[in-house]
Amino acid sequence: LVVVTVPEAAFMGQIYANTRLTILLCLAALGIAIAIGILTSRWITRPILRISEASDRLAQGDLDQHVLPSALIEVDTLANSFNRMSGQLKDSFTNLEKKNEALRIAEENFRSIFENALEGIFQSSPQGRFLSVNPALAQIYGYDSPQEMIEQIIDISNQLYVDPERRAEFRGLLEQQGFAKDFEYRCYRKDSSIIWTQIDARSVKDNNGNVLYYEGIVQDITERKRREYELKRQLEELQIEIDHKKREEEVKSLTSSTYFQEVQEEISDVNLDEFW
């Protein structure tokens, strides 16, 4: 029986050394893995962050955004999609700005025509209220301003039309054929005087065919109606005068005939007392 005694330090020294080496190697491997992970994540996330930053600037209104290509296929595909989207948005906003500018110019032109037109222009609801009127229309009806007319006229049928049934005829035309042309009617001015007006109007509908409002042009034809009445009266008087002259000529022609002369001579020879 042989017993060998070895000190613990000598026996465990190599094991402890291997353990320490293993721990150091594990820590080193962990550090290297973390470093590689950080570098890899930055390599992957950097182009994504660039896309994200470009998206934020794009959302703030800066449309001149372009993302550089990436070595990662997926990120490069995303970058290309973003660049196409950015280009399309820029083109769309450019076209939209051009259309808005054209619309603004058209609106200014329409506003100028609306405000300075000699004819009255209006928009009214089917229920009988004015939605908008131009200064010329307010002047035709004797109001100081379009706003005053809009506020005071709350029932077109009863407040403007001398013959309310004409309003019903007007609405009937708009409902049946969508427009009314050369429609004449008598209407009240603000001072209760009566004038003649002529209206050309159409109904504006939505996509479902529901009437939104009426719009049209109104002209004051009172003077024309007065001239027409005067001309008609003169024609009637002329016709009466012509008929009178015609009768005179017929009488003259009759009295100048030989037959009438003979009858007149025979009558002059007759003693009326003896005749009766």
Secondary structure, 3 states (H helix, E strand, C coil): CCCCCCCHHHHHHHHHHHHHHHHHHHHHHHHHHHHHHHHHHHHHHHHHHHHHHHHHHHHCCCCCCCCCCCCCHHHHHHHHHHHHHHHHHHHHHHHHHHHHHHHHHHHHHHHHHHHHCCCEEEEECCCCCEEEECHHHHHHCCCCCHHHHHHHCCCHHHHCECCHHHHHHHHHHHHHHCEEEEEEEEEECCCCCEEEEEEEEEEEECCCCCEEEEEEEEEECHHHHHHHHHHHHHHHHHHHHHHHHHHHHHHHHHHCCHHHHHHHHHHHHCCHHHHC
